């Protein structure tokens, strides 16, 4: 029999041995710790003492504390993953989390910026080469904010008006090369040639004045500020990615091409955008244009 805190540590060590990302480790550590704190208050000291009603009361507690269904669903996933680990390791004989249900999560339509909106965003950031460069990369390549934060100078391959950006992943099968068009190349070069601090040890593309890589939260707060300045309401950084996908599908770019460049694991993820766009009647294209 194993105590709650020991099981928690063994679980995180197991995930670390599987080379899970630091963000995944932090999320699972926090979610499972929160769960175990709750069941401990009901008197449980060992993992074998945890029953389904305790798991359900934890999820109900989260709902009363105004956690979103999406957040509760994530914690439900963490709980199920934790109990599968306990079962595989022989710490429990029955997986009581199997009957734990996910809350109903409403799938919202993606926020797709209009040409007027993303041009207004560009105009708002035009005098700030670093911010303008980040916006242009997100808008013209469809990469995620975390992929942008991780991008290094060495990941870029630029030859005059064409180029590509390598997106590394822990799983080699998920790595990809994203094409760079003229607009994004010009934005990157304007930043790197004139505004980026000349610090040799700084390998990331977008950095602070002291040479440290910009964190996801730094990028998010910066771009949110320019959304506000541009008068673009109800928009988030990830909406630039939605806009990339939707506008290229609407322009007739091959759906497989868009899906591959966006890094969608399933084609169905890309197909979901089709219901929100009006596809162009022009001949289908296989290359990306400039937004």
C-alpha positions, -999 to 999 in steps of 0.1 A, spaced: 0 0 0 13 34 -9 6 68 6 -9 97 -14 22 119 -14 45 90 -23 22 80 -52 22 116 -64 60 118 -65 63 84 -83 38 95 -109 57 128 -117 90 109 -118 73 84 -142 62 112 -165 97 128 -164 112 95 -174 89 95 -204 105 129 -215 72 148 -210 76 186 -216 81 208 -186 47 224 -191 31 190 -191 49 180 -159 38 213 -142 2 208 -152 0 172 -141 18 179 -108 -6 207 -99 -37 189 -110 -30 157 -91 -17 176 -61 -50 195 -60 -70 162 -63 -50 145 -35 -54 174 -11 -91 171 -16 -93 134 -9 -70 137 21 -95 160 37 -120 132 35 -97 110 56 -79 91 28 -42 85 34 -35 57 9 -44 55 -28 -64 23 -22 -88 43 0 -98 67 -29 -133 59 -42 -153 73 -72 -176 95 -50 -144 114 -38 -133 120 -74 -168 132 -83 -170 155 -53 -136 170 -63 -149 178 -98 -182 192 -83 -162 214 -60 -143 228 -90 -175 236 -108 -188 255 -77 -155 275 -77 -163 286 -113 -137 265 -130 -146 263 -167 -157 229 -182 -125 229 -202 -104 232 -171 -124 205 -153 -121 182 -183 -83 187 -182 -82 178 -145 -104 148 -153 -78 137 -178 -50 141 -153 -69 121 -128 -75 92 -152 -39 93 -163 -28 91 -126 -50 62 -119 -39 43 -150 -4 47 -137 -14 34 -103 -30 3 -118 -1 -4 -141 24 -2 -112 2 -25 -91 -5 2 -64 -43 -3 -68 -64 -34 -80 -92 -14 -95 -93 18 -115 -121 38 -99 -116 67 -123 -129 47 -153 -164 58 -144 -155 94 -139 -173 115 -166 -160 145 -184 -181 177 -182 -198 188 -214 -175 212 -231 -190 236 -257 -168 238 -288 -168 275 -297 -163 287 -332 -127 299 -338 -123 337 -337 -112 346 -373 -99 381 -378 -111 400 -408 -87 417 -431 -96 451 -415 -88 437 -381 -54 421 -388 -43 451 -409 -53 474 -380 -32 452 -357 -2 455 -380 -6 493 -382 -7 495 -344 26 477 -341 44 490 -371 67 513 -351 78 484 -328 99 460 -350 100 432 -324 62 432 -318 55 436 -355 78 407 -362 61 385 -337 26 394 -351 38 387 -387 53 354 -378 21 342 -360 -1 355 -388 19 343 -418 30 309 -405 2 297 -382 27 286 -355 15 285 -319 27 310 -293 49 284 -276 65 275 -309 72 312 -315 88 315 -281 110 285 -287 121 296 -322 159 301 -325 179 320 -351 193 286 -363 158 274 -371 155 300 -398 166 294 -434 162 325 -456 173 330 -492 163 364 -506 125 364 -507 119 328 -497 127 307 -467 115 283 -440 113 279 -403 120 246 -386 97 237 -358 114 211 -335 93 186 -314 102 159 -289 85 134 -312 106 135 -344 75 126 -364 58 159 -354 87 182 -365 79 203 -395 93 230 -418 70 261 -422 75 282 -454 82 319 -449 68 343 -474 82 377 -484 61 396 -458 73 376 -428 109 375 -441 109 413 -443 95 416 -408 121 392 -393 150 409 -411 138 444 -400 139 432 -364 171 412 -365 191 437 -385 180 469 -367 163 462 -334 174 429 -319 201 433 -293 235 422 -305 242 396 -279 261 365 -292 250 341 -265 213 348 -273 202 321 -296 164 327 -296 148 348 -323 128 371 -301 146 383 -270 145 409 -243 169 439 -241 192 418 -219 192 389 -243 168 365 -225 142 347 -246 108 361 -245 84 339 -225 50 330 -236 34 353 -211 55 382 -223 45 376 -259 8 372 -250 7 404 -229 25 424 -257 2 413 -285 -29 417 -263 -17 453 -258 -16 459 -295 -50 443 -300 -63 469 -276 -45 497 -294 -59 485 -327 -94 484 -314 -97 447 -321 -121 433 -295 -125 398 -281 -93 387 -297 -64 365 -283 -30 356 -296 -42 321 -308 -67 338 -330 -38 347 -353 -33 310 -358 -71 305 -365 -69 334 -390 -39 318 -408 -58 285 -413 -92 300 -422 -80 325 -447 -58 301 -466 -85 275 -467 -109 302 -480 -83 312 -506 -83 276 -519 -50 263 -505 -50 225 -503 -64 214 -470 -36 188 -465 -10 216 -471 -26 238 -445 -30 210 -420 6 200 -423 20 235 -420 -2 243 -390 10 211 -373 -25 197 -368 -23 160 -356 -56 152 -373 -70 164 -406 -104 167 -389 -90 196 -368 -83 215 -401 -116 204 -416 -135 220 -387 -127 255 -401 -145 248 -434 -179 254 -418 -168 289 -408 -155 302 -441 -167 309 -476 -143 291 -500 -131 310 -530 -145 299 -564 -111 304 -579 -88 274 -589 -73 256 -559 -38 266 -549 -11 246 -534 11 274 -520 5 299 -492 -1 335 -500 4 367 -480 -23 379 -457 
